[in-house]
Amino acid sequence: MALIRIALVGAPNVGKSVIFNQLTGRYAAVSNYPGTTVEVSRGAALFDGIVVEVVDTPGTYSLLPSTEEEAVTRRLLWTEEFVLLLQVIDTKNLERSLPLTLALMEVGYRLVLVLNMYDEAEALGLTVNAEELKQRLGIPCVTTVGISGQGIANLEKVVAGELLQSEYEKSDRYQQTKATVVNYPSVVSSYLTRGEHVLSRSYPFSSKSVALLALEGDEEILSWLQIQDRKSLVILQRTLRDQRERKLEADPGTVDGVDYIPLAIATARREAAKNLVSGISHLPIEQSILSRRQWLDHLTLNPLTGLPLLALVVYVFLYRFVGTFGAGTLVDLLDREVFANLFNPFVNHLVDRLVSSPIVRELLAHEFGIFTLGLRYAVAVVFPIVTTFFASFALLEDSGYLTRLAFLLDRVFKAIGLSGKAIIPLTLGLGCGTMATLVTRTLETRRERIIATFILAMAVPCSAQLGVILALLSHQPKALLIWAATVGMVALVASTLLSSLLPGTAPRFILELPPLRWPVFRNVWSKTVTRVSWYFMEIMPLFILASVIIWLGRITGGLDMLLAAMAPLMQRLNLPSGVGHVFLYGFFRRDYGAAGLYDMQELLSIGQLTVAAVTLTLFIPCIAQLVMMVKERGLGVALAILASVIPTAFLVGMLLSRLLVLLGMM
């Protein structure tokens, strides 16, 4: 029996993944599309006893791709047979979403329009007559609120009905209920009349859609056609262009004033969309609602108010919640009360009684044991910090603030070759650099992905490292300010220099701006648990591995040799030679090194802690992040980043130590 497959399509940030999770009952099973770094999610769903594979495609605004995500979505639609498409749209942006609907209908897909985020539309006073829209389009239209599950049962019923109907309409691969006519300019219509007939065979897209994409200059579509069909369309385009130019010379009034064909096609679809929503979508003037939302827009997007608000968010969430509560209160409770007073003494006593070999005892317990050091660092130091960070991140993400922050910082990011969209991986890097490096694949250009990866490797501390540094320096605001200013300045100068060396320009920035909303506890909880679980499963084996390597280094003398080799560097940093092991630990895990620095705080002055914190932050990323850099950016780029980061970290640390000596802080 052939696999029944349906796809979710639509623009970014319209709730496709939420609808996917509602339909499949679980989080996405994610894999890369072959030959790309773009992720595609798949899951199984049951519709009235029919088992269906649901595919959550990358966000797209058009079938004429301008980003890698849009290109992947179009390839999926071309290469895989979907019985049904669910186009998810933000109801507030109905008119702007319908041009894609019309393009998909021209392809010939059986389509269901999912009017999502309907609660937000209602909150604005916007009403949409979904039944009338269904009659005008000739396709089912279902209203939903993805995050709460409202309308999902009705959507499942409609999907089941469409799947059943498709069983009776197998004469064609796809069936349309009703054709919606787009009034294209005469030059486009003339081309279509002839273009649909020159194609010698059928393709996954309708002849009309193939001809339109070819007319818009889509080279990829042309490459998928048989040679003769490709030649026929190219010749037809040339012939029509020549005819149009001759008519224009003879009598300019007889030819459409169309200079740019893709724009003419897009304009015709927008006009058709405008006509479709005329009279069925109403937005009464609710001054209280509109003024409140306009006030929030101004507050978060205007630099005069947005930047102070950002400072407040950083203070509340990073400094107070992650730094003071997570790295302070929770770490002190777990580390000093649970592990130092209870767990470690119990493990040491148990191992001493049960294990006779001193070497094995040292591996399992005491100062550098798997349980007493590796497990302690992972559970007592790292776990509370990453949990509080990911909870903060989920709250900001679910509220819609992160998207507004991207708009606010877009102009600043342009100076270093990035768009505002880069705020997502860079902010996520404050949780886990490995995860953030993976997320850089969502950025549009290779140039932007390299710059973001470089910044993550050099200057973005992970949540555990950040939390420990905040805990160490927060009682001396001057030291904390020096650390932040130094790391920030190095990141700005280095990334600006890299941007000037790499060919290309800063990418465009197009992103839907959602309204601010109260976070939904269930969403925040599930996101936090998922990310913390991923992080914990990823770091626990590495913490154990680090303990084993340290144990091997101690019993073989290799660790002492490395520490001796690093002693001159530590001396130049005005740090005790014993601090060298913090940098060695940091290579296994950044947070492991930070935890080691946490253990040494009583032995160092505030100036030495500041220098160590700055150098450790700028030091090479951990093994896991390095592996991800090689996987995502390639070995050459990863090695080039390391060759830049290592000398920069120690050079900046040495200069800072000299400055702090002059200031009397060391």
N, C-alpha and C positions, 0 to 999 in steps of 0.2 A: 504494500500500500504506500502511495506517494506521501511524502511528508507535507503536511499543511503548514504553511508559513505566512505570518502576517507581520507587518512592520509599522513601527511608530515613527512618524516623520514630523518635522516642524522646525521652527527657528530655535536658537538657543534660549534657555531660561524661560520656557513656557510650561515646564512641568512634565516633560516626556518621561523622564526617569521615575518620577513619582507615580505616574500612571502605570508605567512598566511594573514597578514594585507592587502596586495594587492588583494588577492583573495576574502576575506570576506568583505573588505571595512570598517573595523573597528578594534579596538584593541580587543585582545583576551578576551573571557569570561573564566576566570581561575577558576579551582577547584582542590582540592587535589585528587590524586588517592586514593581510599579507602585503609585505613590501612597504609598510608605513608604520608610523608610531601612533596612529589614530585608533582609539579603542571602540569596539563594537560590543554591545551587551546582548546576550541571548538568554532566554528562559522559557520554561514550559508553562502553559496555561490550559485550563479546561473550560470549554464553552458548551454547555448543554450536552455533556458527554463526549464532545469532540476535543481530542488532544491536539494542541496547536503550539508550534514554536513561535515565540514572540521575539522580534528583533528591535532593539532600541537603537536607531541610527544616530550618527552625529548631527548636530544642529545645522540646518541649512535654510537660507532665505530664498534660494532659487535653484532651478535645475541647471543653470549656467554657472558652474562653480568658479569662485574667486578665492577660496581657501582650500587647504588640504582636507578639512572636515567635510566641506561641501562636495569635494571631488569623490571622497570615499562613499558618501551617501548615494551619489549618482551612480557610482560603479556597482554598489550593492543592488540598486534598483534595476540595473541593466543585466547583471550576471545571475541574480537569484530570483526564482519565481515566487512572487508574493500573491496569494489569492486575494488579499485585502490590505489596504493601507488605512491606518488611523492617523489623520493629520491633527496633531494637538496644537491649539492656538491659545494665546492669551486673549480672553474675551474682550478686554479693554482695547486691544489692538486688532479688532476684527477686520476692518477695512484694509489695513496694511498686510494682513495675513492671506487674504483671499487671492492675490495674484499667484501665489504658489499653488493654491487650491485649483485655480483655472489651468495652470500648467500641468498639474498632475492629472486632471481630467482629460486634457488634450493627449496625454500619453496613453490614456485608455484604462486607467486603473479603476477598479471598484473601490470606492472611497467612503470613509465615515469621517465627518468633521466633529472633532471633540472640542467644545467650547469650555476650556479649562479656566481656573481661577475666577469662576463666576461670582464667588462671594465678594471678591475685590471689586468687580464691576458693579455689583449691587450696592456696595458701600459708597461708590461714587454717584449712585443714583442712575447708573446706566442700565437700561433694559434692552434686551434683544429678543425679538420674536423668532425663536428657534424653529417653530413649525412653519412660519412663512419663509424663512431662509431655506428650509428643507425643500419647500415647493419650488422656489426659484432656482435652486441649484440642482434639484433632482437627486440629492444624496441625503442619507440620514445625518441629522445634526443633534448631538447630545451635549447637554450642559453637565459639567462636573466641577467638583472641588477636590483636586487630587490629594491634598494633604490630609483631609478629613475623611475621604472615601465617599463623599456625597455624590450621587449620580453614577457610581461605578457599577452597581448592580444593573441599572438600566443600560449602561454601555455594554456590559457583558451580554445582556439579552439581545441588544441590537446586533452585536458582532455575531452571536450565534445564528440569528436570522439571516444575516448577510452570507455567512458561510453555507447555510442550508440552501439559500437561493442560488449561490454560485454552483452548487451541484447540478442544478437544472439548466445551467447556461454554459455548457462546456463546448459549445460550437466555436467560441473564440477563447483566447487565453484570458482576456479581461472583458468585462461587460460594463458599459455605462448605463445608468438609469436614464439620463437625460443629457443631451449636449448643450452646454452653455456657450453661446456664440460671443467671441471677442471680435470687435470691429477693428481689424487691422487696417493700416493705410493701404492704398491701392497697390503700391509697389510691393508690399509684403504679400497681399492677397494674390496678386498676379503670379508671384514666385511660388506660393503654396499650391495654387491650382495646377501648375505644371510639375512642381517638385514632388508632389505625392505620387505622380504617375511614372516618374523616371526610375523609381526604386524597383529593382527587379525581384526582390524577395522581401519577406517579412522579417522584422527585427523585434527585440523585446519592447521597444517603444513604438508607438504608432508612426506611420509614414509622415503624418503632419508634424508630430513632435520632432522627429529626426530632421526633417527639412527646416523647421524653425531654428533648431540648435545649430545646424550647419550654417544657416543664414546669419546667425549671431556670431559666427567666427569660431565655433567650438571645434578645435583641431582634434580633440580626443574622440569625439563622436565620429568624425570623419574617418579616424584611424580604425574604428571598429566596423566600418562598413566594408563590403566586398569592393574590390578595386574598381570594377565597372560602375557600381553605384556611386562611389566616391568621385570618380571622374565626371559622371553625369551631373551631379550636383554642383561641382566646381564650374563646369562649362555653363550650366544654367545660370549660376550667379553672375558669371562674367558676361553672358549674353544680355541678361536683364539690366545689368549696370550700364552696358554700352547703349542699349536701347533708351534707357532713361536719360543718359547724357545727351543723346541725339535729340530727344524730344525737348529737353531743357533748353538746348541751343536754339531750336526752332521756335518754341513758344513756352516760356517759363510758366505760364499760367496753367498748362495742361498736366503738370507733374506735381505730385505731393512734395511739399517742402520738407522732406525727410533727409537729413544729412547723416545721421548716425542710427543705423538699423536697430541695434540692441536697445537703444533708448526709446525708439519708436514702438518696439514690441512691448517693452516694459510700461510705457505710457498707456498703450491700448489696454493692457491688462488692469492697470490702476483705474482707468475710466470704467471698465466693466465691473470692477470691484465696487467702485463708488455707486454705480447704478444698482448693484445687487443689495447693498445695505440701505439704500434710500427708502425711508419710510418704515423700516423694521428695527432700526437701532436709534434709541432716544437717550439723550443726556440732558436732563433738566438742570437748570442753573441752581445748584445748591451752594449758595455762597459760603455757608459755614464749612462744608466739606472741602470745597475747592480752595478756600482761603487757608484752611489748615494744612492741606497737602502742599500748596504753594509755599507756605511758611516753612514746612519741613524741607522742601526742595532747596529753598534759599539757605536754610540753616546748614544743611549737609554739603551743598555743592559750591557755595560761595567761599573762596579762600579766606576771607576775613573772619567768617564764623566756622567754616569747615575745619581749618587747621587747629584752632583752639579746641574744637570738639574732638578732633583726632587725638590731641594731647591728653584730653580728659579720658578718652577710651583707653589709651595706652597706660595711663596712670592707674585707672580702676582695674582693668583686666590683667595687664602684664605685671605692673609693679605691685599692686595690692593683692590681687587674687592669686596670680601665679607665683610672684616673688615672695610676698609676705606670708600668705596663707599656705600655698602649696609647698614652696621651698623652705619656708620657715616653720610654721606651726605643724604641718603634717609630717615633714621630714624629721623634725625634732622628735615628734611623738614616735614615729616608726623606728628611726635610727637609734635614738638614745634610750628610749624606754623599752621598745619591743626587742630590737636586735641586740643592743649593747648589754642590756640587763637580763634578758630572758633567753632569746634564741641562741645567740653565739655561745654563751657559757654552757648551755645545755648540749649544743652540738660538739663543742670542744671536749666536754666530759665524756659524751657518748663515744666519740671517735677514739679518744685515748683508751677507753676501756675495751673497745671491740677490735681495734686495729693495732697490731704489734709493730708494723714497719714505720719508722719515723718519716720516711720519704712519702709514703702514702698518706700518713697523717697530715703532713704539710700540704698535700694536694687537696685534701678534703676539708680541712679545718684550720684554725688558728689564723695568723695574720693575713695570708694570701690564699686561703682555701676557697674551693668552689662554693661551698655553702656560706662561709663566714665573710667572704669578700664579694665574690661574683653575685650570689643570690642577694646579699645585703644591698649592694649597689643597685641592682635591678629593681628590687621590691621597695626598699626603704628610701632610696634617694631618687631614682628615676620615675618610678610609678606614680607617686603623688604629683610630681611636677608635670608630666606629660598629660595626666588625667585632667588637671585643672586647666592646662593650656587648650587641650582639644575641646573641653566643655566651653571655654571662652570663645574659641573659633566657631564652634557650632552655633552658639547664641548669635554671634555677629553675622554669620552666614545666613541663618534662618530669618533674621530680621530684615535682610535686604541691605544692610549697611555696607558690606564688603563691595558690592557692585557700585554703590555711590562713592566709596573710597577710591575705586578704580577710576571713575570719572574725575574726581578731585585731583588725583595725582598724575593724570595722564600727561599734562604739560611738563611736569617735573621729570617724569620718566623719559619723555622724548629727548631730553638732554643727554641721556646715557644710552640712547638707542633702543628703548623699550616703549611699549604702549601701556596704557593703564591696566590692560588685561593681565600684565605681569605681576600685579599686586597679589593675585591668588597664589601662585607658587612661592613667591617671596615670603608672603605671610605664613603659608603652610610650612615653609622652611624653619620657622620659629618653633614648629612642632617636631618635625623630623626632616633632615636634609635629604635623606634617601627617598622618602615619599615625595618631597617637593621636586627633586630632580626628575622623578617619573612624571610629575604633573606638568613640567615645562613643555611636554609634547603638545599641549593644548595651544601654545603660542604659534602664531601664523607662519613665521619665517625661520629658517635655519639660523640666520644671523641673530635673531632675537633669542632663540633657544640657547645659543652658545653664550651670549652675554648673561642671561639669567642663570645659567649653570655656573658660570664663573663667579657671579656675585654670591650664589648659594655656597660655593666651595670656600670662598675667601672670608666673607664678612657676616653671614647669617648664622648665629648660634642656634643649635637645637634647643628645644624647650628645657631639657634637663641642664644643659650647659648654661642657658640664660638664667634659669631659676637659681642655680648655685651661685652664679656671679652676682645676681641681685641680692641673694642672701649674704654673700661675703662683703659686698660694698655698700649695701643700702644704709648702714649705720654711719657712713661717711659720704654724704651727698656729693662732695667735691670729687672724690675718687670715682664715684659712679658716673658723674658728668664727664670726667676725663676719659673714662673707658668708652662711653657712648660717642663722644665727639671724635675720638681718635679712630675708632672702628668705622664710624659713618664717613669721616673725611677720606680715609683710605679707600673705602668702597666707592665713593663718588669719583675720586681722582682716577682710580684704576679702571672703573667701568667706562668713564668718559674717554680715557685713552684707548681702551679696547674698541669702543664704538667708532673712534676715528680711524683705527687701523683696519677694521673689517669693512669690506665693500658693501654697499647698499645704504638704505635710509631707514629711519624709524617707520614701523608699519602703521597702517591706518588703524583706527580704533572705532569699532561699531559694536555696541552692546545695548540690549534692552535695559531700560532703567525701571526696576520694579518699585512699587511703593514700599515705604517702611511699614512693617507689620510686627505685631507681638509674636515672638518665637513660639512655636508649638512644642510643648514639653516632649511629646513622643518623638518628634523629629530630632530634637537636640539630644535626647537620650540615645537614640539608635545610632546617630552619627558619632557621638562620643564613644560609645561602646565598640562600634565597628573599628574606629581608628585606633583606639587604645589597644584593642585585641590584636590588630594587625601589627602595631608597633611592638607590643610585648612579645608576640610570637617571633618577630624578626630579631629582636635584640637579645632575648634570653639565651639562645644558642651561642651568640657572639660573646656574651658576658662569661659564659662557661668556658668558651674557647680562650678568651683572654686570660682567665685564671689559669688554665692549663699551660698556655704559652709562658706566662710569668713564672709558673712553677718550674717549667723546663729550663727557663733562663736562669733561675736561681740555682738549680741543682747542677747545671752544666757550667755555670760561671758566665754564660753569655750576657745575662742581664747586667752584671757588674761591668763587663767590657763596654757595653753600649752606654751605660751611665758614665763611665770614665771618659768615653769619646765625646759625650755631650757636656762634660764639666767645663771646658773652655767657653762654650756658648753660654752656659748658665752664668759663668763669671762675668762675661761681657754684658749680660742682662742684670748684673748685680743681684743675682739670686743664688741661694745655696745650691750646691751640686745635687742634693737629693731631689730637687724639684724636677730634675731631668726625667724621672720616672713618670711624672704627670704627662709629659709630652709623648712618651712612649705609650702610656695607657690610652692617650687621646687618639692615637693612630688606630687602635683596635676599635674604640668607640669614643666619640667626642664626649659623650656623657660620662664614660668611664674615667676619662682624664679629668673632667670637671669634678667628679666625685672624689678623685684623689687629691685635687687641690683643696676641696672642702675639708679633708682629713688633716691637711697641713696648715690650716689657717692660724692656729695658735703659734706656729713657728715663724711666721712672716709678718713684717710690718705692713701697714696699709699701702705704702708705696710699692713694696714688693708684690703684694696681692694685685695691685692695679696693673703693674707691668706683666705679671704672669697671666692675668685675665685677658689683657689685650693680645698678647702673643699667642695664647692658647686659642682665642677666638679666631685669629687670622691664620692659624696653623692649618696644615693639611686636613681635609675631611677624613672621616673614619673609613674603614675598609668597605663597609656596606655602601656608603655613598660613592666611594671611588669605583666600585664594581658597577653601580648604576650609571655613573658618568661614562664609563667605557661602553656600556651597553647602549646608552641613548645617544651619545655624541661621537663615539668612536675612540680607539686607542690613541690616535695622534692628538686629538683635541684634549683628551683627559691628561695626557703627559704634559702637554703645553701648559695647561692650567696648573698642574703640580709644580712645574718649573718656575712659574710666576709666583705662586702662593708661598712656597717655603722660604725663599730668600726675603720676600717682602715682609713676612711675619717677623722674622728675627731682626731685620733691619729696623723696622718700626719699633720693635721692642727695645732695641739698643738705644735708639734716639730718644724714646720716651723715658727710659731709665736715666739718661743724662739730664733730661729736662727736670725730672722729679728730684734729682740730686740738687740741682740749682735752686729748686723751690723749697728744699729742705724737707721733702716728704720721704726720703730714703736715708 
